[in-house]
Amino acid sequence: MARRPSRARNPSPPKPAAVVPTRERILNEVERLIAARGVYGFTLQDVIVPLRMRVPAIYKHYRNRDDVLIELARRFVNRLATQFPITPGADPISALRAALDQFVLFKLSNPAYVRLALADFATPDGGMEYVKLAAGGSFEDNFSSGPLAPMHRRLAQLLRAAARTGAVRGIDPTDFYRIIKATLLIRLVFPDDSLLLRPPTRPEIAAIQQWLWAIARGILSTGTGDDARATRTRRQRLTIPPPVHAKERHARRRRPAT
């Protein structure tokens, strides 16, 4: 009996790629441009060229350029709001360090946010402060209300848990966040911003995480033990000799050589 030829199975058709809404495509391109050129280094014409659209198409989704930047800042605020997570049962010191490591990753993964945040800090009252507007209030208000308030409460909880171990001292969470946020922002743009212009390597990420943790340990030092000795050593290296007064300089000149 002749065997019937087997029929080749028709491969299932590939699933169509998810269509990215035009509104999101605009935001994605603006995010890319800010990371590469800065907040004020591009125009809407630069946005539409790679998207193959015309400027009027942007105005179907956003009122103006500032409206685009506020919406992009809102995207970053939502990501920032997830920082400093609480892990039940984790060692408090390890949990705090892991949270700071993740904070570094957040900044390195969102270079456009770094530039927007710096632009906000440089804008006097009355200017267009994109992140502040996206968060729905002033920087002070964010600690107690708005989408970032839960993040600040989690950070306060992490710091209290770490202080209860006795390995670090207690500190005002606002002061701690102010120092950590500011130092990390400056680290990523001074003396150069190369880490914002390309994906950082794993060793580069690890180096910045270690750097930030060293700063945090210095801030949280109890004044005893290895941390205190390390802090004193760093301070001694940075100690500037006291100035020599004019009379002392004059006396040294007149003193005979021996």
Secondary structure, DSSP 8 states (H G I E B T S, - for coil): ---------------------HHHHHHHHHHHHHHHH-TTS--HHHHHHHHT--HHHHHTT-SSHHHHHHHHHHHHHHHHTT-S---TT--HHHHHHHHHHHHHHHHHH-HHHHHHHHHHHTS-TTS--HHHHHHTS-TTGGGTSSTTHHHHHHHHHHHHHHHHTTSS----HHHHHHHHHHHHHHHHHSS--GGGSS---HHHHHHHHHHHHHHHHHHH--SSHHHHHHHHHHHHHH-------HHHHHHHHHS---
